Amino acid sequence: GGTTTTTTFTTSYTSTNFLSLGILLAKLGASIILLFNLAAWTTLQFQWLPLQIPTLARFLERLIHFTLPPISAAMISYELTVSSSLSSSYNIVSSWGLDTAAMVFPLLFACHLSLGIFLVGAAPSMLGSSIMDEKEKKSPDKHSKKNKAGSALFHCAISPREGRALSYLLVFIPGTIHLVMFRQRITYSYASWDDLFDFIFSATLPYVLHYVLASNGVLDERWRNSLNWLLKSGTSPIECGRTLRGAAVPMAISFLSCMSIQQRYLVPLCARISYLINGHDGIMSASLATLLLSLGTIFGYVTMWFFGRQNSNGDFLMGDYHEDIFQLLLGLSAVFFGL
């Protein structure tokens, strides 16, 4: 018995040391990349570089806009997670615990990466639209041909391939991180619904953040059209027309996200507040509270979609009753949320 315990402890200690070493090397590599980006940005400040060596200037600019958002998101998310504990260990799990780290780190990464895409990744070229890669001049991207007019108005510094990679990192990496860190808890025989709700929220919130970026014109048309149908659904420009069928996928995913956060956090919070105010548990069950909150969310979605909606002739859908129906939908959403 003692030998088995010692062997298990030694194996766990060795794996922890390897994990700490891997995290330390990853932080060192990320720091080197950030220093290289700083050096590249400083080099681009020389006015003669884009004029004499445009290919090099374009390459450095694309490298900065492509690598800075994910690298900074990973480093800042990790440091914020670790700094929330008094522990100075390189291991997130030993600093904050597996459950909390598996939730906080992916969400911080998704929020920071979406902010990085908004500020840096999707920023227009500092060199101007006249300086492009020779490859893009000789063989323009097929997505550029589709939306030549739109690309002329707004042109991101990075190419559609690099933008597509950033979109995939934002949408799929946070859920994968949560699944890897939380896999033993999810597959455990005593796993509860709360564990499933945590995974759903970690997997769907990045998609919602990406949809907000894509549907509000943050991504240029070349980038947006290079995405697959799952990420591109419902993100077409308003002037091109948006249909309820096209918005079905993002509405369904965002509804799952709202359901998970309601059932996991909002309903227990309301029950706790009710207990503090009334001195006893509320008379409403968690399932009924979730149903009412879900109905409020559904009517809220319908209200936002119905607001200002016009037909092909430019008239409101319900004519003179359009404003009345809008107020009715808004009132129903508020009533269900209030209940």
N, C-alpha and C positions, 0 to 999 in steps of 0.2 A: 504493500500500500504506500509506504513512504517513498519507495523508488519511483512509483508511477506519478506521485504528486511532484517529486523533484523534477522528473522528466517533463511533465506538463508545464511547470513553472519556467524551466529553462527554454522550452520551445516558445512559450509566450513572450519571454524576455527577449529572445533572439529576433522574433518577428517584429516586436516593437522597435528594437534598435534598427532593423533594416528599414522600417517605415519612416522613422525619424531621419535616417540618413538620406532616404529618397526625397523626403520633403525638403531637407536642407539643400540637396543638390538642385532640386527644382527651383527653389527660391534663388539660388545663386545664378542659375541659367536665366531666370526671368529678370533678375537685376541687370545682368549683362545685356539682355535685349533692350531693356529700358534705357540703359546708358548709350547703346548704339542708336536708338531712336533719337535721343537728345543730340548726339553728334550729327546725325543725318539732318535733323531740323536746323541745327546751326549752320551746316553746310549749305542748305537751301536758301539761307538768307543772303548769300552772295548773288548779286544780280546777274553776274556774267555766266553763272552755271547753266540756267535754263536756256540762255541764248547760244552758248558754245557747245554744251554737251546736253541737249534736251533729253536724250534717252536715259542718261544717268539721273537727271533731275526727276524725271517721271517715275523711274524705278524707286528712288528714295522716298518720294511722296507716297506712292502706293504702299510701300513697306510700312511707313509710319501709320497711315490710316487703317491698314489691315491688322497689324500686330498690336498696336497700342490698346484698343478696347478689351480684347480677351486677356492679355497679360495683366493689365492693371486691374481688371475685374477679379481675376484669380488671386492676385496678391492682396488686394485690399479686403476682399471677402475673407480670406484666410486670417489676416491680421486682426480684423474686427472680431472674428469668431474666437480667436485665441485670447485677445486682449480683454474679452469680457470675463475672463477668469483670472484669478490671482496666480494660477500656475504659469510657469515659464517654459513648460515643455513644448517641444516641437509637434507633439501629437495632439490633434484636435480632440480625439476621443477621450484622452486622459485629462484634458483641460476642462471640457464642458460636459462630457458624457455623450454616449452614442446617440441617444434619442434627440437631444437638443441640437447637436452638431449636424445630424442628418437632415434636420429641418432648416436651420438657420443658414448654413453655408450655401446650399443650392439657391435659396431665395435671395440672399445677398448677391450671389454671383449673377443671377438673372436680372435683378434690378440694376446692378452696376453696369452689366454688359449692355443692356438696353439704353441706359443713359450714355454709355460710351459710343454706341452706334449713332445715337441722336446727335451728339456733339462732335464726334471725330470720324467715325466710320462712314457716315453718309454725308459728310461735309463736302462742299464743292471743291474743285481743284484750285489750289493757290496759284498754279502756274497759268491758268487760263485755258479756255477750250481750244485755243489754237495749237497748243503743244500736246501732242498725243504720241502714243507709241507708233513706230513704223508699221508694226503688225496690224494695228487698228486702222491705219491709213490704207494699207494695201488690201486687207481683207476685213471689212467691218463686221462686227458681231451681228448675228442674225436677229438678236433682240433689239439692236440699234436700228435695224431696218424696219422693224415693226412699228417703232415709235420714234421716228426720226424727228418729228416736230417736238414731241415732249422732251427728248434728250437735248434738243437745242436750247430749251428753256432752263433745264436743270441737269447738270452733269456731275455725278459724284467723282471723287478723286480715284476711287478704286474701280476695278473692272467688275462686270457682272459675276464672273466666277468667284472672285474674292468676296463680293457682297453676299453671294449665295452661301459661301462657307461661313460667314459671320451669322447669317440667319439660321443655319443648321446648328451652329454652336449655341446660339441663344435658345432655340426651341428644344433641342434634344439633350444637351449636356446636363442641365440641372436635374432633370428627372433621372438620368443615368447615375449621376453622383448620389442622389438620394437612394436609389435602388441598391447600389453597391455598398454604401455605408449602412443601409438598413436591412440588408437581405436576410440576416439571421433573425431579426425581429419579425419580418413579414412572413417568413416560412416557418416560424415557430408554431407549435400546436396550440398555444394559448394566445395567438394573435387575435386582436379585437378589430372591430370596425374602425376604431380611431386610427389604427395603423394604416388601413386602406385609405381613409380620408386624407391622411397626411401625404401619402404617395400621390393620390389624385391631384391634390392641390399643388404639390411640387412639380407635377408633370404638366398641368394645364396653365398655371400662371405664366410661364415663359411664352406659351403660344399667344395668350391674351396680350402680353406686352408687345410681341412682334406684330400682332394684328393692328394694334394702335399705331405703331410706327408705319406699317405698310399702307394702312387705309387713310392716313392723314398726309400723305405726300412727302414723308421724310425720305423714303427710298426713291431713287429716280426710276424711270420707266424701264430702262435696260435691266436694272437689278430686280425690279418687281416681276418682270415678265420671265426672268430666268428661273424663278422659283417653281417648285412643283405645285400641283393643283391644291394640295392641302394647305400650303402656306399662302398661296395666291388667291384662294377663294374669298370673295367678298371685298377685295382690296382695290378694285378698279376705281379710277377717278370719278368724282361725282358727276362731272360734265359728260362722261361716257355712259352714265346710267348704272344704278345698282338695283339688283332685284332681290326679293326675299329668298329665292332659291339659292342665289349665290352666297347670301349671308347665313345660310342654314348651318354650315359647318362651324364657323366661328361662334355663332350663337349657341350651338349645342355644347361646344367645348367650354365656353365661358359660363354656361349654365352649370356644367359639372363642377367648374371651379367654385362658383358661388355656393352650390350645394355642399361641397366638401368643407369649405370654411365655415358655413353656417352650422353644420352638424358637429364639426370638430371644436370650434372655438366660440361662435356667437351664442349658440343655444346654452352651453354650460355657463357662459358669462351672464346671460340673462337669468338663468336659474340661481346663480350665486347672488346677483343683485336682488332678486326677489326674496331670497332667504334673509339677506341683510336688512331689507326693508320690512318684510312681514313677519320675520321670525320663524318661518317654516317654509318648506318646499312649495313651489307653485303648484296650482291645481292643473296646469296644462302639461301634457306629456311632451317629451322631446320630439316624438314623431309628429304630433300636431303642430308644434312650433316650427319644425322644419318645413312642413307642408305650407303653412301660412307664409313663411319667409320665401319659399320657392315660388308661390303664387305671386307674391309681391315683386319678385325678380322678373318673372315672366311678363307681368303687366308693365313693369318698367321697361323691358326690352321692346314690347309692342308700342309703348308710348313714344320712346325715342325713334323707333322706325316710322311711326305714323306722323310725327311732327314735321310739318312742312312738306309732306309727301304729295306729289302732283302726278297727274296722268300724262299721257303723251301729248295732250292738247295744252298743257300748261295750267290746267285748272286743278284745284284741290280735289282729293278723292271723293269726299262726301259733300262737296259743294258748300252750301250755306251752313250745313250741320257739321262741317269739319272741325271747327273750334270747339263745339259742344262735345263731340265724341272724344276729342283730345283731352278736354278737362275731365270727362268721365273716366277715361283710362288712367289718367294721372291720379284721380281720386281713389280709384280701386287699388292702384299700387300702394298709395299712402295708407289706405285702410288696412290692407293685409300686413304691411310692415308694422303698423301701429299695434295690431292685435298680437 
